[in-house]
């Protein structure tokens, strides 16, 4: 599976999310004393944040990856409902199927944390089912959206929006339109989801719904197969915390996948992450096994963050691929563009240079070290073998592209290496959008390919003094003279 291609296909992918929308509030503080009023800790709040929660967290993750998202659900006619709606609109989400109900409270979960540890959670929410009138309004707006989607994701938190009628009609609409409906279920009655394409229960939910406690591989297999049959599913992804997940398919196969978590800080939102990446994988044409592997990697990322967090493209590329050694630095253009977009959002300055770098010498190294000092990241565009032959003749390069890339990636001053096959790096520069474009002082600014584009984006060109007498051509001549004499 090529993660870079997946991320490209995910961009602008139309996905409908329906479910229980709420707000997640986080209060971060320090604990240094006990209350004189009662034997409880006093938290001095230093920071606070409100995020989209519940089905909103599913939406946040999809928006982070550039998907075109439609939201369907219910909020109260209150301040929190207004805030939630504005947050969705600011994120570019289609809210035409968002219903505002006067006699309903918008859900808010408040978590109090200190030293990245959750100390307390306070829930303020409505749990009763929506009325038949609200059901009708919701379905009237959501059903026409279903045929326009690649997938429909159902996020059930058991707060009353996903009634039997709503689920039945959405599932039927998905089947009629040939649009897969994937569900993150809740409760013990999974027959409500009968006919879904796929469910993503955790082991507790799977145990309750199947009547088979999930304690090991054998019981997980038994519970999963029972749910596949009972609910007429095409697939099921059973998440098992630190034991990873098990993937069940219609052909009766069961594929266990070990966990990929490094350090676990907070499991909030891990189920949302699995739904997002399995769903997005299916939407972009991956097999269920490939999509589950992607979701497994993403869930391993999110539990290493505090709170209901999103998985960025850079996160995914790092963990889903080889995140150690030189391969971490050598990236295809699509993957690198996603990584750099994330770094740019973090405020990092991107420096770009390019060249053949055939027979690396001290002039190259000093040049690259100086270039790296100009910003936070140095990306090196490396001419392919074919490109060098066109530029320098049939006897070059002396060292193949793969070897040149690995030699350059071994330098601390080089953050990423990306190859290009064209005669110039212009297409590469336009895709990566560097802040600083670097070439040697043997060029004039007007001769630097990509200068006009970089300057039009607010960037600049820097010329670095080359080391006199140090070039690959001189080095080749010196070697020939030494061995011919």
Secondary structure by P-SEA (a helix, b strand, c coil): ccaaaaaaaaccbbbbbbcbbbbbbbbbbccccccccccbbbbcccccccccccaaaaaaaaaaaccbbbbbbcccccaaaaaaaaaaaaaccccccbbbbcccccbbbbbbbccccccccccccccccccaaaaaaaaaacccccccccbbbbbbcccccccaaaaaaaaaaaaaacbbbbbbcccccccccccccbbbbcaaaaaaaaccccccaaaaaaaaaaaaaaacccbbbbbbccccbbbbcccbbbbbbcccccccccccaaaaaaaaaaaaaaaacccaaaaaaaaaaaaaaaaaccccccccaaaaaaaaccccccccccccaaaaaaaaaaaaaabbbbbbbbcccccccaaaaaaaaaaaacccbbbbbbbcaaaaaaccccccccccaaaaaaaaaacccccbbbbbccccaaaaaaaacccbbbbccccccccccaaaaaaaaccbbbbbbccccccaaaaaaaaaaaaac
